[in-house]
Amino acid sequence: MAQTINVRVSDDIAGRLGRLAEKTRRPKSFYLKDMLERYIDEYEDAYLALDRLNDRNARYYTTEEIEAELGL
């Protein structure tokens, strides 16, 4: 099931999106959906990495420790 999401953007972004939609005869929602689908994975990955970096219980290894563990 699809959901509707309201987003507030600057006048500049709204104008650019409107011009793009007019030139290509596609709805603005087509481009917004496409952009979200293309970039949401990257945002999720970035926040996962940030969470791991901020984990107080995380153990960090030096290059030498990893090489020794892998027998390199």
N, C-alpha and C positions, 0 to 999 in steps of 0.2 A: 504494500500500500504506500502510495506517495504522500508526502507531507509538504505543506506550504511553510516557507520560512521567510520572514520579513527582514530585510537588511537595509541599514542606512549607510549610504556612501556619499562621498563628497560630490559637489556639483561637477567637478572636472571628470571624475570617474563615470558619473552618470551620463555626461555628455559624450564621452568617448564610447561608452557601451551603446548608447543610442545611435550614434553615427555608424558604428560597426553593424548594428542590427539593420539599420536602413540600407546600407550598401549591399549587404548580403541577403536581404529579405528573409532573415531568420529572426525569431523572437529573442529578446534580451535573455530570457530564461534559458534558452539553448546554450548561450555562452557561459552564463553563470554556472549551470549544471556541469558543463564540460570542464571549466576551470576547477571546480570543487573535486570532481572525480580524478582529475590529473594530479592534484597537489595534496589531497588529504593524506595520502600515504606518507609523503615526506614530512608533513607536520606531525603525524603520529610517531614516526621514527625519531624525529628530533626530540620530542618530549619524552619518549622512552629513554633515549640516551641521556638526557638531562636528569631524569629521575635516577638513573643508575649512577651517574656522577655524583649526585647529592646523597646517595645512600651511605649513611654513617657506618654501616656494617660491612661495606664493600672492602675487599682486599685488592690492592693494586700490586702488580708484579713488574719487576724491571725486565728489560730485554734479556739480561743475563739469566734471570730466574726461569724465564720461559724457554730459552735455549737449552738450559740444563734439564728442565722437565721433559723436553721433547728429544733430548739427546742430540742436539745440533752442535 
